[in-house]
Amino acid sequence: SAVEEVVADEAAVEDTPPTERRQLLINLGQTDDKEKDETLLHNIVSLLKEFPGKDEVKLRIANNDRITSLNLPNLYTNYCLELGQRLAKLVGEDGINLKTID
């Protein structure tokens, strides 16, 4: 049936490792509440670890007029729809950017 073909196609796509390198950029705003910021960061890292993969992760933390970029060299994730939705609950949809890198 057509449904079985679609399911088979999707399974084949998911089993194929991505050939391109991707980077997940997460934008955060630093607040005056250090404990809350640390909890958010901890929650983000824990969530990313639930989706192990090959996508690089970079944080951009905005503090007033300063932006600090932070590479997470030991943390790789596999960006997917579920991860995107759960991250959006933490940082908002505008806080997530997935790009292909060379």
C-alpha positions as CSV (number, residue, x, y, z in Angstrom):
1,S,0.0,0.0,0.0
2,A,1.0,3.6,-0.3
3,V,1.2,4.0,3.5
4,E,3.7,1.1,3.7
5,E,5.8,2.7,1.0
6,V,6.0,6.0,2.8
7,V,6.9,4.3,6.1
8,A,9.6,2.3,4.4
9,D,11.0,5.4,2.7
10,E,11.0,7.2,6.1
11,A,12.8,4.3,7.8
12,A,15.4,4.3,5.0
13,V,16.0,8.0,5.5
14,E,16.4,7.8,9.3
15,D,18.8,4.9,9.0
16,T,21.1,6.9,6.6
17,P,23.7,8.9,8.6
18,P,23.9,12.5,7.5
19,T,26.8,13.1,5.1
20,E,26.9,16.8,5.8
21,R,28.2,18.2,9.1
22,R,25.7,20.3,11.0
23,Q,25.9,22.8,13.8
24,L,23.1,23.5,16.2
25,L,23.3,27.1,17.5
26,I,21.3,27.9,20.6
27,N,20.8,31.5,21.6
28,L,20.3,32.3,25.3
29,G,19.7,35.5,27.2
30,Q,21.6,35.9,30.5
31,T,19.4,37.3,33.3
32,D,20.1,38.6,36.8
33,D,19.0,35.3,38.2
34,K,22.3,33.2,38.1
35,E,20.6,30.1,39.6
36,K,17.8,30.2,37.0
37,D,20.4,30.7,34.2
38,E,22.5,27.7,35.4
39,T,19.4,25.5,35.7
40,L,18.4,26.4,32.1
41,L,21.9,25.6,30.8
42,H,21.9,22.3,32.7
43,N,18.5,21.4,31.3
44,I,19.7,22.2,27.8
45,V,22.8,20.1,28.1
46,S,20.8,17.2,29.6
47,L,18.3,17.4,26.8
48,L,21.0,17.4,24.1
49,K,22.6,14.3,25.7
50,E,19.3,12.5,25.3
51,F,19.8,12.8,21.5
52,P,23.4,11.6,20.9
53,G,24.7,12.1,17.3
54,K,27.2,14.0,15.2
55,D,25.8,17.5,15.2
56,E,28.1,20.1,16.8
57,V,26.6,22.4,19.4
58,K,27.4,26.0,20.0
59,L,25.8,28.4,22.6
60,R,25.5,32.1,22.1
61,I,24.8,33.9,25.4
62,A,23.6,37.5,25.2
63,N,24.3,39.6,28.3
64,N,23.2,43.2,27.8
65,D,25.2,44.4,24.8
66,R,27.8,41.5,24.9
67,I,27.4,38.1,23.2
68,T,29.6,35.2,24.3
69,S,30.0,32.3,21.9
70,L,30.6,29.0,23.6
71,N,31.5,25.8,21.7
72,L,30.7,22.6,23.4
73,P,33.5,20.4,22.0
74,N,32.6,17.2,23.9
75,L,28.9,17.3,23.2
76,Y,27.4,16.2,19.9
77,T,23.7,15.8,19.3
78,N,21.4,14.5,16.6
79,Y,19.0,17.3,15.8
80,C,15.5,16.1,15.0
81,L,11.9,17.3,15.3
82,E,11.4,16.1,18.9
83,L,14.7,17.7,20.1
84,G,13.7,20.9,18.3
85,Q,10.3,21.0,20.0
86,R,11.7,20.4,23.4
87,L,14.5,22.9,23.0
88,A,11.9,25.5,21.8
89,K,10.1,25.1,25.1
90,L,13.3,26.0,26.9
91,V,14.7,28.8,24.7
92,G,11.9,29.7,22.3
93,E,11.8,28.8,18.6
94,D,13.9,31.9,17.7
95,G,16.6,30.6,20.0
96,I,17.4,27.6,17.8
97,N,19.3,27.6,14.5
98,L,20.6,24.5,12.7
99,K,23.0,25.1,9.9
100,T,25.2,23.0,7.6
101,I,28.9,23.5,8.0
102,D,31.8,22.8,5.6
